[in-house]
Amino acid sequence: MTEERGSPGTARPGGRTAKTRAAVLAATFEALGERGYAELTMDRIAGRSGVHAATIYRRWGTVESIVADLFLDRSTRIPVPDTGSLAGDLRALARGIAAFYADRGHRALIEGAVVAAARRPDLAAVLGEFFEERRRETARIVHRAVERGESAADTDADEVMGALGAPFYYRLLIARRPIDAAFADSVAAATHAATLAGAYVLAAPAASDASTDDEPEPS
């Protein structure tokens, strides 16, 4: 019986399929930590996991699919905090992100996920859906702040979360500099200050030009 290839994250939760997936993802993470994404191959994953390469090809098809699956699996481990204040939540979330990417394997994983999305439109769609769901989850931080009266009612939660997350990915993928708790605290403090200053309020609808349609043109 052949094993049908599925999209990342679609493996059944129990039985041999789940054990195979766990072994392959663990081996992939270890290989990323040691050699990085550029040297990640199916043969290396097969050798580390003890799963036959043919089985891995049937289940995932490409290294990019494995990396996307691993990214979805690992990224859910960053908790959404509820400290009772916007400043505390932003700081706790930022520190959670910093702790996650302190691991070399996780740093290589985000690089691999970016490459996978660039090469495979289907994986880009899967990862895009994941990030959209993640934004909805973390947006609760801002919604709670609005309910407590800490932030304006028209604060754009997506913009706040984008402002918090963007510096990490710039530092990881562009500047390629280390991330630590001090950096996380500075990002959280800047995002908090900008939020309270109204930098991320929802934009007002653009004024309609219809009212000017009937006005006479100047002679």
Number of C-alpha atoms within 10 A of each C-alpha: 3 7 11 9 15 13 16 21 17 9 15 11 11 8 8 10 14 13 13 19 23 15 17 23 21 16 20 28 24 18 20 23 17 14 13 20 24 10 10 19 14 19 14 14 26 20 13 16 21 12 17 14 16 12 16 23 17 14 22 20 16 14 19 24 23 28 29 27 23 24 22 18 14 15 17 11 11 15 13 18 19 15 13 12 16 24 18 17 21 29 24 21 24 26 22 19 22 21 16 18 21 15 12 16 20 22 21 23 25 20 17 24 24 17 16 22 19 13 12 12 11 14 22 18 12 18 21 13 12 16 14 12 12 15 16 14 12 20 19 15 25 25 18 16 21 17 11 12 10 16 20 18 14 13 21 19 23 17 18 22 21 12 19 22 18 12 14 23 15 12 14 18 14 9 11 12 11 13 18 15 17 11 17 24 19 13 21 25 18 13 24 21 12 14 23 15 12 14 14 20 18 15 9 7 6 6 7 7 7 8 8 9 8 7 8 7 7 4 3
